């Protein structure tokens, strides 16, 4: 026989949400979990108090009833009692129990309890020892055959000199504290009573059922304020998201209405301040950029006329230098001036081209051509067709729809860059890759430094900072990339595993390229 414990079923097994996704769902779930926790905590505390009250009331009533029965029946008992006397006493107690369904037994001076009914549940040993040791009334909740029971043990005491007996009782759980057994000495008679607590357990189960039944409506009602709270939080967040998307799309004049004094209103005001700062800075940057483009274009335009005159003069001087009529020192100076004038003229033309790129005014005239033909013409125009330093690898037709002049500029800049910064032989290869056509220009030089790979296409960038003065302007690769982009292509740079740099120009084939612009 073991102690009886009434079960409390947990609502956690009923409500087990999966990991939510999305801020709205997380807010609603968090709100509902908080409501469920509050409801569960309240129901648990209420259940605990109600359960204790129900059981305490049942125990107090049982003790009072048993005391009343013993006060009425014990004085008629002859001491010391026989087994038959004890059986008769317990029978009278059982009959007087009525609806309570007593199962009484009695013992004298620690003997085995004698019961009137053979089906009486056994009295717990710890209860008998507690009564004998304390001489007080003791009660204990137990479980027998799957049913809850309340077991009582009550000693009977002499109440006067005439030998009348009375009861010494108390209503606590376990060995009780003070009793009224001090009014007389113990007679040695102890009465035990066991009765079922099924009706009380039914009341407790009804409380649990009511709590569980009320949990679902409570959660359903909590869903309404949860949705309202989520909406009040998400509405400004959604406005901020739309505002950020508009800012990202370039609408820097985007502003949001900020009302209230909460954290979201402060965040909205901070967003507006950020947007205002971005708009102001972007306008200043556009103004500076436009001024820089205009300045570069104006300078290049103004330099074209004097450079044209200087180029004409240097051509005459070059003829004189070639004829040998000039002194040696003058001849060297003339050649140096001629080279510098030509380099300056190329730089001015490059600046004019960059200005057209920046102004989105660079024209593109597409034609259907074989990329092999473009490569061959580029090498021929620059005198590389029969140069042993340059090799062409053109195994198969490569139809493309591009602007031939701009692709010629790209190829010329790449080959010239490979000859100038790498080591021959320089290989120009054309390959068809599905709907794309690739042109690779490779050399056998030391390659591009790793820290310079990300910047080789930047304007005026030179990988060797120790030699700022070189034969190039630093615009060739930048112009090559811009021309590749105008033809819906791309230009990349890398190093070969066995040494040397490789530049790859990728263009759409003729079947996938857009129409003429």
C-alpha positions as CSV (number, residue, x, y, z in Angstrom):
1,X,0.0,0.0,0.0
2,X,1.4,3.4,-1.0
3,X,0.6,7.0,-0.4
4,X,-2.2,8.4,-2.6
5,X,-1.4,11.4,-4.8
6,X,-4.0,13.1,-7.0
7,X,-2.6,13.8,-10.5
8,X,-2.4,17.2,-12.2
9,X,-2.2,16.9,-15.9
10,X,0.0,19.5,-17.6
11,X,-1.2,21.7,-20.4
12,X,2.3,21.7,-21.9
13,X,1.5,18.4,-23.6
14,X,-1.5,20.0,-25.3
15,X,0.2,23.2,-26.6
16,X,3.6,22.5,-28.2
17,X,4.2,25.0,-31.1
18,X,6.8,24.4,-33.8
19,X,9.6,26.9,-34.3
20,X,7.8,29.9,-35.9
21,X,9.0,31.9,-38.8
22,X,8.3,35.5,-39.5
23,X,8.1,38.4,-37.1
24,X,4.3,38.4,-37.0
25,X,4.1,34.7,-36.2
26,X,6.8,35.0,-33.5
27,X,5.1,37.9,-31.8
28,X,1.7,36.1,-31.8
29,X,3.2,32.9,-30.6
30,X,5.2,34.7,-27.9
31,X,2.0,36.5,-26.8
32,X,0.0,33.2,-26.7
33,X,2.8,31.5,-24.8
34,X,2.8,34.2,-22.2
35,X,-1.0,34.0,-21.9
36,X,-0.8,30.2,-21.7
37,X,1.9,30.4,-19.1
38,X,-0.1,32.9,-17.1
39,X,-3.3,30.8,-17.4
40,X,-1.4,27.6,-16.5
41,X,0.3,29.2,-13.5
42,X,-3.1,30.6,-12.3
43,X,-4.8,27.3,-12.9
44,X,-2.0,25.4,-11.1
45,X,-2.1,27.6,-8.0
46,X,-5.9,27.6,-8.0
47,X,-5.9,23.8,-8.3
48,X,-3.4,23.4,-5.6
49,X,-5.4,25.5,-3.2
50,X,-8.7,23.9,-4.1
51,X,-7.3,20.4,-3.9
52,X,-5.9,21.1,-0.5
53,X,-9.2,22.6,0.7
54,X,-11.2,19.6,-0.6
55,X,-8.9,17.1,1.1
56,X,-8.7,19.1,4.3
57,X,-12.4,19.3,4.5
58,X,-12.8,15.6,3.9
59,X,-10.3,14.8,6.6
60,X,-11.7,17.2,9.1
61,X,-15.3,15.9,8.5
62,X,-14.1,12.3,8.8
63,X,-12.3,12.9,12.0
64,X,-15.3,14.7,13.5
65,X,-17.7,12.0,12.4
66,X,-15.5,9.2,13.8
67,X,-15.0,11.1,17.1
68,X,-18.8,11.5,17.4
69,X,-19.3,7.8,16.8
70,X,-16.7,6.8,19.4
71,X,-18.1,9.3,21.9
72,X,-21.4,7.6,21.5
73,X,-20.3,3.9,21.3
74,X,-17.1,3.7,23.3
75,X,-18.6,4.2,26.8
76,X,-20.7,1.0,26.4
77,X,-17.6,-1.1,25.7
78,X,-16.4,-3.3,28.5
79,X,-12.7,-3.1,29.1
80,X,-10.6,-5.2,28.5
81,X,-12.7,-6.1,25.3
82,X,-12.8,-9.5,23.7
83,X,-12.4,-10.0,20.0
84,X,-16.1,-10.3,19.7
85,X,-16.6,-7.0,21.6
86,X,-14.2,-5.3,19.1
87,X,-16.0,-6.8,16.2
88,X,-19.3,-5.6,17.5
89,X,-17.9,-2.1,18.0
90,X,-16.6,-1.9,14.4
91,X,-19.8,-3.3,13.1
92,X,-21.8,-0.5,14.8
93,X,-19.3,2.1,13.5
94,X,-19.7,0.7,9.9
95,X,-23.5,0.9,10.2
96,X,-23.4,4.4,11.6
97,X,-21.1,5.5,8.7
98,X,-24.0,5.4,6.2
99,X,-23.1,7.1,3.0
100,X,-19.4,7.5,4.1
101,X,-18.9,3.7,3.7
102,X,-16.7,3.2,6.7
103,X,-14.5,0.2,7.0
104,X,-13.7,0.2,10.7
105,X,-11.4,-2.0,12.7
106,X,-10.2,-1.9,16.4
107,X,-7.3,-3.2,18.4
108,X,-6.5,-3.3,22.1
109,X,-3.1,-2.6,23.5
110,X,-1.2,-2.9,20.1
111,X,-2.9,-6.1,19.0
112,X,-3.9,-6.9,15.5
113,X,-6.9,-4.8,14.3
114,X,-10.2,-6.7,14.4
115,X,-12.7,-5.8,11.6
116,X,-16.4,-6.6,11.2
117,X,-16.1,-7.0,7.5
118,X,-13.6,-9.4,5.9
119,X,-13.1,-6.9,2.9
120,X,-11.8,-4.1,5.1
121,X,-8.6,-2.6,3.6
122,X,-5.6,-3.1,5.8
123,X,-4.5,-0.3,8.1
124,X,-1.1,1.1,7.0
125,X,1.7,0.0,9.4
126,X,3.1,3.5,9.6
127,X,-0.3,4.8,10.7
128,X,-0.5,2.2,13.5
129,X,3.0,3.0,14.7
130,X,2.2,6.8,14.6
131,X,-0.9,6.3,16.8
132,X,0.9,4.0,19.3
133,X,4.0,6.3,19.6
134,X,2.1,9.6,19.9
135,X,-1.2,8.5,21.6
136,X,-3.0,10.9,19.3
137,X,-5.4,10.8,16.4
138,X,-3.6,10.4,13.1
139,X,-4.9,10.3,9.5
140,X,-3.1,9.3,6.3
141,X,-4.1,9.3,2.6
142,X,-3.3,6.0,0.9
143,X,-4.0,4.1,-2.3
144,X,-5.3,0.5,-2.4
145,X,-6.3,-1.5,-5.5
146,X,-6.0,1.7,-7.6
147,X,-8.5,3.6,-5.4
148,X,-7.7,6.6,-3.1
149,X,-8.5,6.1,0.6
150,X,-8.3,8.0,3.8
151,X,-7.2,6.0,6.8
152,X,-7.8,7.3,10.4
153,X,-6.4,6.1,13.7
154,X,-8.0,7.3,16.9
155,X,-7.0,6.2,20.5
156,X,-9.7,6.0,23.2
157,X,-9.0,7.5,26.7
158,X,-10.6,7.3,30.1
159,X,-12.4,10.5,30.8
160,X,-13.3,10.1,34.5
161,X,-12.8,7.9,37.6
162,X,-15.9,5.9,36.9
163,X,-14.1,4.4,33.9
164,X,-16.0,6.2,31.2
165,X,-14.0,6.5,28.0
166,X,-13.6,9.3,25.5
167,X,-11.5,10.1,22.5
168,X,-8.3,11.9,22.1
169,X,-8.3,13.3,18.6
170,X,-6.8,15.9,16.3
171,X,-7.2,16.7,12.6
172,X,-3.6,17.1,11.3
173,X,-1.9,14.9,8.8
174,X,0.5,12.3,10.1
175,X,1.3,12.3,13.9
176,X,-0.8,15.1,15.3
177,X,0.4,17.7,17.8
178,X,-1.8,18.3,20.8
179,X,-4.9,16.3,21.7
180,X,-7.5,16.3,24.4
181,X,-6.2,12.8,25.6
182,X,-4.7,14.7,28.5
183,X,-8.2,14.8,30.0
184,X,-7.7,11.1,31.0
185,X,-5.3,8.2,30.6
186,X,-5.4,6.1,27.4
187,X,-7.5,3.0,27.7
188,X,-5.3,1.0,25.2
189,X,-8.2,0.8,22.7
190,X,-7.5,2.2,19.3
191,X,-10.1,2.5,16.5
192,X,-9.2,2.6,12.8
193,X,-11.4,3.7,10.0
194,X,-10.8,3.6,6.2
195,X,-13.1,5.1,3.7
196,X,-12.7,5.9,-0.1
197,X,-12.0,9.4,-1.4
198,X,-13.3,8.7,-4.9
199,X,-16.0,11.4,-4.6
200,X,-13.3,13.9,-3.6
201,X,-11.0,12.8,-6.4
202,X,-13.9,13.2,-8.9
203,X,-14.3,16.8,-7.6
204,X,-10.6,17.4,-8.1
205,X,-10.7,15.8,-11.6
206,X,-13.6,18.1,-12.4
207,X,-11.4,21.1,-11.5
208,X,-8.7,19.8,-13.8
209,X,-11.2,19.2,-16.6
210,X,-12.6,22.7,-16.1
211,X,-9.2,24.2,-16.2
212,X,-8.3,22.4,-19.4
213,X,-11.6,23.2,-21.0
214,X,-11.1,26.9,-20.2
215,X,-7.6,27.0,-21.6
216,X,-8.7,26.8,-25.2
217,X,-11.2,29.6,-25.0
218,X,-8.6,31.6,-23.1
219,X,-6.0,31.1,-25.8
220,X,-8.6,31.9,-28.5
221,X,-9.5,35.2,-26.7
222,X,-5.8,35.9,-26.2
223,X,-5.3,35.6,-30.0
224,X,-7.2,38.8,-30.6
225,X,-5.0,41.1,-28.5
226,X,-2.0,39.1,-29.8
227,X,-2.9,40.0,-33.4
228,X,-3.6,43.6,-32.5
229,X,-0.2,43.9,-30.7
230,X,1.6,42.2,-33.6
231,X,-0.1,44.6,-36.1
232,X,0.7,47.7,-34.0
233,X,4.4,46.6,-34.0
234,X,4.7,45.4,-37.6
235,X,2.9,48.3,-39.2
236,X,5.8,50.8,-38.6
237,X,8.3,48.0,-39.3
238,X,6.6,47.4,-42.6
239,X,6.7,51.1,-43.4
240,X,10.4,51.2,-42.5
241,X,11.0,48.2,-44.8
242,X,9.2,49.9,-47.7
243,X,11.0,53.1,-47.1
244,X,14.4,51.3,-47.1
245,X,13.5,49.6,-50.4
246,X,12.7,53.0,-51.9
247,X,15.9,54.4,-50.6
248,X,17.8,51.5,-52.1
249,X,16.0,52.1,-55.4
250,X,17.4,55.7,-55.5
251,X,14.3,57.6,-54.1
252,X,16.3,59.5,-51.6
253,X,13.5,62.0,-51.0
254,X,11.5,59.2,-49.2
255,X,10.2,60.2,-45.8
256,X,8.0,58.4,-43.3
257,X,5.3,59.8,-41.0
258,X,6.5,59.6,-37.4
259,X,3.9,59.8,-34.6
260,X,4.0,58.8,-31.0
261,X,6.8,58.6,-28.5
262,X,7.7,55.0,-28.4
263,X,10.8,53.3,-29.7
264,X,9.4,52.6,-33.1
265,X,8.5,56.3,-33.5
266,X,12.1,57.2,-32.5
267,X,13.4,54.7,-35.1
268,X,11.2,56.2,-37.8
269,X,12.5,59.7,-37.0
270,X,16.1,58.3,-37.1
271,X,15.3,56.8,-40.5
272,X,14.0,60.2,-41.8
273,X,17.2,61.9,-40.5
274,X,19.3,59.2,-42.3
275,X,17.4,59.7,-45.5
276,X,17.8,63.4,-45.3
277,X,21.5,63.1,-44.8
278,X,21.9,60.6,-47.6
279,X,19.9,62.8,-50.0
280,X,22.1,65.8,-49.1
281,X,25.3,63.9,-49.4
282,X,24.2,62.2,-52.7
283,X,23.3,65.6,-54.2
284,X,26.7,67.0,-53.2
285,X,28.5,63.9,-54.6
286,X,26.5,64.2,-57.9
287,X,27.4,67.9,-58.1
288,X,31.1,67.2,-57.4
289,X,31.1,64.2,-59.9
290,X,29.4,66.3,-62.6
291,X,31.9,69.1,-62.0
292,X,34.8,66.6,-62.2
293,X,33.5,65.1,-65.4
294,X,32.9,68.5,-66.9
295,X,36.3,69.7,-65.9
296,X,38.0,66.6,-67.4
297,X,36.0,66.9,-70.6
298,X,36.7,70.7,-70.9
299,X,40.4,70.2,-70.2
300,X,40.7,67.4,-72.8
301,X,38.7,69.4,-75.3
302,X,40.9,72.5,-74.8
303,X,44.1,70.4,-75.2
304,X,43.1,68.8,-78.4
305,X,43.7,71.9,-80.6
306,X,47.2,72.8,-79.3
307,X,48.1,69.1,-79.3
308,X,47.1,68.8,-82.9
309,X,49.3,71.8,-83.7
310,X,52.2,70.3,-81.7
311,X,51.7,66.9,-83.4
312,X,52.0,68.6,-86.8
313,X,55.2,70.4,-85.8
314,X,56.7,67.2,-84.3
315,X,56.0,65.4,-87.6
316,X,58.1,68.0,-89.4
317,X,60.8,67.8,-86.8
318,X,60.7,64.0,-87.0
319,X,61.4,64.3,-90.8
320,X,64.3,66.6,-90.1
321,X,65.7,64.2,-87.5
322,X,65.3,61.3,-89.9
323,X,67.2,63.2,-92.7
324,X,70.2,63.9,-90.4
325,X,70.2,67.6,-90.8
326,X,69.9,68.2,-87.0
327,X,72.7,67.9,-84.5
328,X,72.7,64.7,-82.5
329,X,71.6,66.3,-79.3
330,X,68.8,68.2,-81.0
331,X,67.8,65.0,-82.8
332,X,67.4,63.1,-79.5
333,X,65.4,66.0,-78.0
334,X,63.1,66.1,-81.0
335,X,62.4,62.4,-80.8
336,X,61.7,62.7,-77.0
337,X,59.3,65.5,-77.6
338,X,57.6,63.6,-80.4
339,X,57.0,60.6,-78.1
340,X,55.7,62.7,-75.3
341,X,53.4,64.6,-77.6
342,X,52.0,61.4,-79.0
343,X,51.5,60.0,-75.5
344,X,49.8,63.2,-74.3
345,X,47.5,63.0,-77.4
346,X,46.6,59.4,-76.5
347,X,45.9,60.4,-72.9
348,X,43.6,63.3,-74.1
349,X,41.7,60.9,-76.4
350,X,41.4,58.5,-73.5
351,X,40.0,61.2,-71.3
352,X,37.5,62.2,-73.9
353,X,36.4,58.6,-74.2
354,X,36.1,58.3,-70.4
355,X,34.0,61.5,-70.3
356,X,31.6,60.0,-72.9
357,X,31.3,56.8,-70.7
358,X,30.5,58.9,-67.6
359,X,27.9,61.0,-69.5
360,X,26.3,57.8,-71.0
361,X,26.9,59.3,-74.4
362,X,29.1,56.6,-75.9
363,X,27.5,55.4,-79.1
364,X,27.4,51.7,-79.9
365,X,26.9,50.4,-83.5
366,X,26.6,46.6,-83.5
367,X,27.3,44.4,-86.4
368,X,27.2,40.6,-87.0
369,X,30.9,39.6,-87.3
370,X,33.1,36.6,-86.7
371,X,35.3,37.3,-83.6
372,X,38.2,35.6,-85.3
373,X,38.0,38.3,-88.0
374,X,38.1,41.1,-85.4
375,X,41.2,39.5,-83.7
376,X,43.0,39.2,-87.0
377,X,42.3,42.8,-88.0
378,X,43.4,44.1,-84.6
379,X,46.7,42.3,-84.9
380,X,47.2,43.5,-88.5
381,X,46.4,47.1,-87.8
382,X,49.0,47.3,-85.0
383,X,51.7,45.4,-86.8
384,X,51.4,42.2,-84.6
385,X,50.2,39.8,-87.3
386,X,53.7,38.8,-88.2
387,X,55.3,39.6,-84.8
388,X,56.7,36.4,-83.2
389,X,55.8,37.8,-79.8
390,X,52.1,37.5,-80.5
391,X,50.3,34.2,-81.4
392,X,46.7,33.8,-82.5
393,X,44.7,30.6,-81.6
394,X,41.5,30.8,-83.7
395,X,40.2,27.2,-84.2
396,X,36.5,27.7,-84.8
397,X,34.0,30.3,-86.0
398,X,32.8,32.6,-83.2
399,X,29.8,34.7,-84.4
400,X,29.0,37.7,-82.3
401,X,27.0,40.9,-82.6
402,X,29.1,43.7,-81.3
403,X,30.5,47.2,-82.2
404,X,33.8,46.2,-84.1
405,X,35.5,49.5,-83.2
406,X,35.0,49.1,-79.5
407,X,36.0,45.4,-79.5
408,X,39.1,46.4,-81.5
409,X,40.0,48.9,-78.7
410,X,39.6,46.2,-76.0
411,X,41.8,43.7,-77.9
412,X,44.4,46.3,-78.7
413,X,44.6,47.5,-75.1
414,X,44.9,43.9,-73.8
415,X,47.6,42.8,-76.1
416,X,49.6,46.1,-75.6
417,X,49.3,45.7,-71.9
418,X,50.5,42.0,-72.1
419,X,53.5,43.1,-74.2
420,X,54.4,46.0,-72.0
421,X,54.0,44.4,-68.6
422,X,54.4,40.7,-69.3
423,X,56.8,38.6,-71.4
424,X,56.2,37.1,-74.8
425,X,54.9,35.1,-76.3
426,X,51.4,36.6,-75.9
427,X,48.6,34.2,-77.0
428,X,45.2,35.5,-78.2
429,X,42.7,32.5,-78.1
430,X,39.0,32.4,-79.1
431,X,36.7,29.8,-77.8
432,X,32.9,29.2,-78.0
433,X,31.3,28.2,-74.6
434,X,27.6,27.5,-75.3
435,X,25.9,30.8,-75.8
436,X,29.0,32.8,-74.9
437,X,32.2,33.5,-76.7
438,X,35.5,34.0,-74.8
439,X,38.7,35.7,-75.9
440,X,41.7,35.1,-73.6
441,X,44.9,37.1,-73.8
442,X,47.8,35.4,-71.9
443,X,51.5,36.2,-71.4
444,X,54.5,34.5,-69.8
445,X,55.4,37.3,-67.4
446,X,55.4,37.4,-63.6
447,X,51.7,37.9,-63.5
448,X,49.6,40.5,-61.6
449,X,50.4,41.0,-57.8
450,X,47.7,39.5,-55.7
451,X,47.0,42.8,-54.0
452,X,46.5,44.5,-57.4
453,X,44.1,42.0,-59.0
454,X,41.1,43.8,-57.5
455,X,42.2,47.2,-58.9
456,X,43.7,46.6,-62.4
457,X,40.6,48.0,-64.1
458,X,40.5,51.1,-61.9
459,X,41.2,54.4,-63.7
460,X,44.8,55.7,-63.4
461,X,45.8,52.6,-61.3
462,X,49.3,51.3,-61.7
463,X,50.4,48.2,-60.0
464,X,54.1,49.4,-59.6
465,X,53.7,52.4,-57.3
466,X,57.5,52.9,-57.4
467,X,57.3,53.7,-61.2
468,X,54.4,56.2,-61.5
469,X,55.9,57.5,-64.8
470,X,55.4,54.9,-67.5
471,X,54.4,54.7,-71.1
472,X,50.7,54.3,-70.3
473,X,48.1,56.7,-68.9
474,X,46.5,54.1,-66.6
475,X,43.2,54.3,-68.5
476,X,43.7,51.5,-71.0
477,X,42.2,48.6,-69.0
478,X,39.4,50.9,-67.6
479,X,38.4,51.8,-71.1
480,X,38.6,48.2,-72.2
481,X,36.2,47.1,-69.4
482,X,33.8,50.0,-70.3
483,X,33.8,48.9,-73.9
484,X,33.2,45.3,-73.0
485,X,30.2,46.3,-70.8
486,X,28.7,48.4,-73.7
487,X,28.7,45.2,-75.8
488,X,26.9,43.3,-73.0
489,X,30.2,41.5,-72.1
490,X,32.6,41.3,-69.2
491,X,36.3,41.5,-68.7
492,X,38.2,39.8,-66.0
493,X,41.8,39.4,-64.9
494,X,43.6,36.5,-63.2
495,X,46.9,34.7,-62.9
496,X,47.8,31.4,-64.5
497,X,49.0,28.6,-62.2
498,X,52.3,28.3,-64.1
499,X,52.9,32.0,-64.2
500,X,51.7,34.9,-66.4
501,X,48.5,37.0,-66.5
502,X,45.4,36.1,-68.3
503,X,42.6,38.5,-69.3
504,X,39.3,37.0,-70.4
505,X,36.8,38.9,-72.5
506,X,33.4,37.2,-72.5
507,X,30.7,38.2,-75.1
508,X,27.3,36.8,-75.9
509,X,27.1,34.9,-79.2
510,X,25.2,36.3,-82.1
511,X,22.1,34.2,-81.3
512,X,21.7,35.6,-77.8
513,X,22.9,39.3,-78.2
514,X,20.4,42.2,-78.2
515,X,19.5,44.2,-81.3
516,X,21.4,47.2,-82.7
517,X,21.3,50.4,-80.8
